[in-house]
């Protein structure tokens, strides 16, 4: 009987194939391993989408932060620049001379005229200190010419801050023109 059933099935297959029909074995439903694999693939795609969106949000936040910082730096720079221009020439020169380490033992007086002419008087410890004081003054915004009336003497103390005083303008004795 088995051989008879086998022959019938074989004949049915040949007949179906010969008549142009499709002969296929039915496919099995996915098992638990296949379903788990599909769920893992779907979870991976979803996690990838979420990571992409998180990355885009981080990038937008960084760009906003950088733009904000850039604007703040520009604003602070503009405010500082305005304050420097509002300062008097004497205040600018005083600040540069007062905090220079080479001039700590100097006793300086300075005066400025309306056209940016600054006169330096007093004592400095060395020729180099004298040149430094004149150069710092010359390089200050608003100074057009420096009148050097400084004397070179031995320094009384190495750790003291320079004694810088602002005076009213005095007649010019020696001038150093500012390079153009």
Secondary structure by P-SEA (a helix, b strand, c coil): caaaaaaaaaaaaaaaaaacbbbbcccccccaaaaaaaaaaaaaaaaaaaaaaaaaaaaaaaaaaaaaaaaaaaaaaaaaaaaaaaccaaaaaaaaaaacccccccbbbbbbccccbbbbbcccccaaaaaaaaaaaaacccccccccbbbbbcccccccccbbbbbccccccbbbbccc
